[in-house]
Structures are given as C-alpha cells and as structure tokens.
C-alpha cells in the first residue's frame, strides 16, 4: 500500500539528506493517517534512526536550515522550500509522570511505534509512499476505530492529556461508539486531568470543539466523568442542539463552548475569554437579537441567537440582524445641544437609541426629536 500527495515531492530533499547518509527516513503520524483517509495533510513529521546532532550536521552540509526545536527529546525542525519538517529520532519512553516523558533513543521503529498514543497514529511511510504498519493500525484506521496502542491505562498514565485526545480523535476520525476499553480507562483515570495545565486542556478542548460534530464525544466525556474535570457543571445536551442549528456554518469552538458553560477556566487568550463571556451573557439574557447586532455586530447576534436556541430548544429568529448591524442611529449629540450637556446628554441619547431600536429601527430623526 502506498500513499500519494504533492507533499511527498516537497519532502524529497529532506528524505534524501538522511537516506544518502545511510539513515532511515519515515513519515509518521498525522501526514500518513490523513493521506490514507484522503484528508488534508499539514504537519509533516519524519522519524529517523539518526541522532539529532547528526541531523543538524547533515542539514548544514546540504544547505538546509535546521532549528533545534526539541533537541533534548530528539526533534530537529528542517526547512526545505519554506516547508518545515519535524525530524525526530526513534525513541522509547524511560520514565513518565503523567505530563512529561524521559526518553532514550533507539534504532527500532517498533519501539518508536509502541510509545505513540493511538494505533492510527503509529503508521509510517517511506519516502516513496510505501506504508509500514508495525502495530497493525491499518484495520483500525479503515474502520475509523480510535484505539490506544497497547494497554490504554498505561498510555493514559504516561500523559493524561491523552484522555482528551481520545475523545478529540473520536470526534474527528471515529465512527460508531468509542472503543470500550479506552472509554473505561478514561473514566478510571479522569482525575489525572486535574494535574494538567489549563493551557494544555484549553488547547485540546478547542481542537475537539472544532470537529464537525463533537456532540457525541462530549456526551461520552460527560458519561465517563471526564467533562466534570474540564468544565465543572457543564451540561452536554445543548451542544447537540447547537450543532443542528448551525446548519452549514463553519465550526466555531467558542460558540460551542458558550453552549456548555458561561465561564471556562481554560486559559483562553484575553480576546477569546472576552468573546466567550460576552457571547454566553448575550445568549442567556433576553436582549433582542437585532439590538445585539446593532451594538455588537451581526456575527455575535447570530451566535448568541444560536446558543440561546440550543439552551431553550427553540430555533432562533435571525431575520433582520444584518440590516440592524448596518443601521445608523439618526440622532447625534449635536441634535440635543446646547439644551442638554454632560451626563444628561448621554442619558438622553441612550434613551432615544433604545426607543429607536424598539421601533425596529424605523423612527426617523424628526420623530425621535419630536
């Protein structure tokens, strides 16, 4: 079996750099998985028996730029034609603490495969696209069955983030119900999520909620107790309704997060946290969507309406929000001066604006001032 793609030709100089020096160059992980699924390929990872210092020296000798991005763990990023390739030496875990691993280099690709999270991520390919499957992951990939490599509990306790990755990968690549053995292990070790940084948890949850339909996976997270450790008190049911109401809209992790929780300690960026708070508040308050659109834009009004509809089970009326967002309030401060000034002027402007919005944006300047 072989994979195909234009990226194989782009990678040729990097692979040749290694193979001409007597080393192995094997594509691994997401690029192989996605190529086999016919999905877009982005991250290009190469596994090799060459040590990182050797990779750095070979890159320099061939005129390629090399960056020691994770050299202590065996990773060097090599740039070719502007495309980054993460080249990592075959590794095996020596010690793990649930968050980080101490690794030792190896020349055995099977040992390298055995330390990976899921069987569908333990697939390799030669430079010509020939697929290597040291752990029998191809049947799982074909069945779209997300299964841990080896013992699920062992993989999870190596890095508890793999619990969230299990649900994320099932949401994106899985079909049918989640792997029963993996699900049970996630439930048993859910407390381990509390040891992770909220930045890592937040980044993983945003990726999960960006799936086409993350609702079944999030429901499974709730059933196993995992969701409680991520978003205490979150109810997963509105998310399924929201995904239905979204129709053909592109997935928006923050919109979906707003249907789960009003606040989330996920170490979001300042802009993301502000948008989530504003969206969650707008969705749960009763302000007219057109008023929201005028004050905060059509996108926020639409998203607030969708989340509100998910929470209430009632499809929202989104008509008129684009027109409202583009409307211009016909009264200015100058219209009320000099008769009014200071706080009284501001209060009067706000009152007139509210009256204008309540009229459906129909009242004219003269009618408002009369």
C-alpha positions in Angstrom: 0.0 0.0 0.0 1.2 3.5 -0.9 0.2 7.0 -0.1 0.3 9.9 -2.6 0.5 13.6 -2.4 2.4 16.6 -3.7 4.0 17.0 -0.3 6.0 13.8 -1.0 7.9 15.6 -3.7 8.5 18.6 -1.5 9.9 16.3 1.2 12.3 14.5 -1.2 15.4 16.7 -0.4 14.9 16.1 3.3 14.5 12.4 3.0 17.4 12.1 0.6 19.6 14.1 3.0 19.0 11.2 5.5 18.9 8.2 3.3 22.1 9.2 1.3 23.9 9.2 4.6 22.7 5.7 5.4 19.8 6.6 7.7 16.1 5.8 7.6 13.6 8.5 6.8 10.0 7.5 7.6 7.0 9.8 7.5 4.9 9.2 10.6 1.7 10.2 12.3 -0.8 12.7 11.0 0.5 13.0 7.5 0.4 9.3 6.9 -3.0 8.9 8.6 -4.6 11.8 6.7 -3.1 10.8 3.4 -4.7 7.3 3.8 -8.0 8.9 4.7 -7.9 11.3 1.8 -7.9 14.2 4.3 -5.7 17.4 4.0 -2.1 16.9 5.1 -0.5 19.7 7.2 2.1 18.7 9.7 5.0 16.8 8.1 6.8 14.6 10.7 9.7 12.3 9.8 11.1 9.6 12.1 14.7 8.5 11.7 17.4 6.4 13.3 19.8 9.4 13.0 20.6 11.2 16.3 19.6 14.9 16.4 23.2 16.1 16.3 23.7 14.1 13.2 20.5 15.6 11.6 21.8 19.1 12.4 25.1 18.3 10.8 23.6 16.7 7.7 21.2 19.7 7.2 24.1 22.1 7.4 26.2 20.0 4.9 23.3 20.0 2.4 22.5 23.7 2.8 19.2 23.2 4.6 18.3 25.3 7.6 17.9 23.3 10.8 16.4 24.5 14.1 17.0 22.5 17.3 13.3 22.9 18.4 13.4 19.9 20.8 16.8 18.5 20.5 16.8 17.1 24.1 13.9 15.0 23.1 15.3 14.2 19.7 13.5 16.7 17.5 15.0 19.0 14.9 13.0 21.2 12.5 14.4 21.3 9.0 13.2 23.8 6.4 13.0 22.9 2.8 11.4 25.3 0.2 9.8 27.1 3.2 8.2 23.9 4.4 9.0 22.8 8.0 9.7 19.2 8.6 9.9 17.9 12.2 12.6 15.2 12.2 12.6 13.1 15.4 14.9 10.3 16.3 13.3 6.9 17.1 12.6 6.9 20.8 11.3 4.8 23.7 10.0 6.0 27.0 12.2 5.5 30.0 10.1 7.3 32.6 6.8 9.3 32.6 4.9 11.3 35.2 1.6 11.8 33.5 2.7 15.1 31.8 6.2 14.6 30.5 8.4 11.7 29.4 12.1 10.9 29.7 13.1 9.2 26.5 16.0 7.2 25.2 16.9 7.0 21.6 16.6 3.7 19.7 17.1 2.3 16.3 14.0 0.1 16.4 10.9 1.6 14.7 8.7 -0.9 16.6 9.8 0.6 19.9 9.1 4.1 18.5 5.6 3.0 17.4 4.9 1.4 20.8 5.2 4.8 22.6 2.6 6.5 20.4 -1.0 7.1 21.6 -3.3 5.5 19.0 -2.8 2.8 16.5 -3.9 5.1 13.7 -1.1 7.4 14.6 1.5 4.6 14.6 1.6 4.3 10.8 4.8 5.1 8.9 5.6 5.6 5.2 8.9 5.5 3.3 9.9 8.4 1.0 8.2 6.7 -1.9 4.9 6.4 0.0 5.1 2.8 0.9 3.2 2.3 4.1 4.6 0.5 7.1 2.3 -0.8 9.9 4.4 -2.2 12.8 1.5 -2.4 15.2 -1.5 -3.4 13.0 -3.1 0.0 12.9 -4.4 -0.1 9.3 -7.5 -2.1 10.2 -8.4 0.4 12.9 -7.9 3.3 10.5 -10.0 1.6 7.9 -12.8 1.0 10.5 -12.2 4.5 11.9 -11.8 3.0 15.3 -9.7 5.1 17.7 -7.8 2.6 19.8 -4.9 3.1 22.2 -1.6 1.5 21.5 -1.3 -1.5 23.8 -2.7 -1.1 27.3 -5.0 2.1 27.4 -4.3 2.7 31.1 -0.5 2.6 30.5 -0.8 5.1 27.6 -3.0 7.4 29.6 -0.9 7.5 32.7 2.1 8.4 30.5 0.3 11.6 29.6 -3.2 12.4 30.9 -3.8 14.7 28.0 -4.4 11.5 26.0 -7.8 11.2 27.7 -8.9 14.4 25.9 -7.1 13.4 22.7 -9.0 10.1 22.8 -12.3 12.0 22.6 -11.0 14.6 20.1 -9.7 11.9 17.7 -13.0 10.0 18.0 -14.9 13.2 17.2 -12.8 13.9 14.1 -11.9 10.4 12.8 -14.1 7.9 14.7 -17.3 6.2 13.6 -19.7 4.3 15.8 -19.2 4.2 19.5 -15.9 4.9 21.2 -13.6 2.0 21.9 -15.0 0.3 25.1 -11.6 -0.5 26.7 -10.3 3.0 26.0 -13.5 4.6 27.3 -13.3 2.6 30.6 -9.6 3.6 31.1 -10.5 7.3 30.5 -13.2 7.0 33.2 -10.9 5.3 35.6 -8.1 7.9 35.3 -10.2 11.0 34.8 -8.8 12.6 37.9 -5.4 12.8 36.1 -6.8 15.7 34.1 -6.5 17.8 37.2 -2.7 17.5 37.1 -2.6 19.1 33.6 -2.0 22.8 32.9 -5.2 24.6 31.9 -3.4 25.9 28.8 -3.0 22.3 27.5 -6.6 21.4 28.5 -7.9 24.5 26.8 -6.0 24.0 23.6 -7.2 20.4 23.4 -10.8 21.3 24.0 -10.7 24.0 21.3 -9.5 21.4 18.8 -12.2 18.9 19.9 -15.0 21.5 19.6 -13.7 22.4 16.1 -14.7 18.9 14.9 -17.7 18.7 12.5 -19.9 17.3 15.2 -18.3 17.0 18.6 -21.6 16.4 20.5 -21.4 12.6 20.8 -17.8 12.7 22.0 -18.7 15.4 24.6 -21.6 13.4 25.7 -19.3 10.4 26.3 -17.0 12.7 28.2 -19.9 13.6 30.5 -20.8 9.9 31.0 -17.3 9.0 32.0 -16.9 11.9 34.3 -14.2 13.5 32.2 -16.2 16.6 31.3 -16.6 17.4 35.0 -12.8 17.8 35.3 -12.7 20.1 32.3 -15.9 22.1 32.7 -17.5 21.5 36.1 -21.2 21.7 35.9 -21.4 21.7 32.1 -24.5 20.2 30.5 -23.6 18.5 27.2 -27.2 18.3 25.8 -27.4 21.9 24.4 -24.3 21.2 22.3 -26.1 18.6 20.1 -28.9 21.1 19.5 -26.5 23.8 18.6 -24.7 21.7 16.1 -28.0 21.0 14.4 -29.0 24.7 14.5 -25.6 25.7 13.0 -26.5 24.1 9.7 -23.7 24.8 7.3 -21.8 27.3 9.4 -18.1 26.6 9.9 -17.4 25.1 13.3 -16.7 27.7 16.0 -15.2 26.3 19.2 -16.1 29.4 21.3 -19.7 29.4 20.1 -19.9 25.8 21.1 -18.1 26.4 24.4 -20.7 29.0 25.2 -23.4 26.4 25.0 -21.6 24.3 27.6 -20.5 26.9 30.1 -20.8 30.6 30.9 -17.2 30.7 32.2 -14.4 28.3 31.5 -11.0 28.1 33.2 -9.2 27.0 30.1 -6.6 29.8 30.0 -8.0 31.3 26.8 -6.4 34.3 25.3 -7.7 37.6 26.5 -9.7 38.2 23.3 -11.2 34.7 23.4 -12.2 35.0 27.1 -13.8 38.3 26.4 -15.7 37.0 23.4 -16.8 33.9 25.3 -18.1 36.0 28.3 -19.9 38.4 26.0 -21.5 35.6 23.9 -22.5 33.5 26.9 -24.1 36.5 28.6 -25.9 37.6 25.5 -27.2 34.1 24.9 -28.6 33.8 28.4 -30.1 37.3 28.6 -33.3 38.3 26.8 -32.0 41.2 24.8 -33.5 41.4 21.2 -31.1 39.9 18.7 -31.4 43.0 16.4 -30.3 45.2 19.3 -27.3 42.9 19.9 -26.5 43.1 16.2 -26.6 46.9 16.2 -24.4 47.2 19.3 -22.0 44.3 18.8 -22.3 43.2 15.2 -24.2 40.6 13.2 -21.9 37.7 14.0 -22.2 38.0 17.8 -26.0 38.4 17.5 -26.2 35.3 15.2 -24.1 33.3 17.6 -26.0 34.4 20.6 -29.2 33.5 18.9 -27.9 30.1 18.1 -26.7 29.4 21.6 -29.9 30.8 23.0 -31.9 28.4 20.7 -29.7 25.5 21.8 -30.3 26.3 25.5 -34.1 26.7 25.1 -34.7 24.2 22.4 -36.4 26.9 20.3 -35.0 27.8 16.8 -34.0 31.4 16.9 -35.4 34.1 14.6 -32.2 35.5 12.9 -34.1 37.7 10.4 -33.0 41.4 10.3 -29.8 41.1 12.2 -27.6 42.0 9.2 -29.7 45.1 8.5 -29.6 46.0 12.2 -25.8 45.7 12.2 -25.6 48.1 9.3 -28.1 50.6 10.6 -27.1 54.1 11.7 -28.7 55.8 14.6 -30.1 59.0 13.2 -29.6 61.3 16.2 -26.3 62.8 17.3 -25.2 64.7 20.4 -25.3 67.9 18.3 -29.0 67.5 17.8 -29.6 67.8 21.6 -27.1 70.6 22.2 -26.9 73.2 23.7 -30.1 72.4 25.5 -28.5 69.4 27.1 -25.0 68.6 28.1 -22.9 66.3 30.3 -24.4 63.1 31.9 -27.9 64.2 31.0 -27.0 64.4 27.3 -25.6 60.9 27.4 -28.6 59.5 29.2 -31.0 61.2 26.7 -29.0 59.7 23.7 -29.2 56.2 25.2 -32.9 56.6 25.8 -33.6 57.7 22.3 -31.4 54.9 20.9 -33.4 52.3 22.9 -36.6 53.8 21.6 -35.3 53.7 18.0 -34.3 50.0 18.4 -37.6 49.1 19.9 -39.3 50.6 16.9 -37.5 48.2 14.7 -35.1 51.0 13.6 -38.0 52.7 11.8 -38.3 56.0 13.7 -36.7 58.9 11.9 -34.6 61.7 13.4 -37.5 64.1 13.4 -39.8 61.6 15.0 -37.3 60.9 17.8 -36.7 64.5 18.4 -40.4 65.5 18.4 
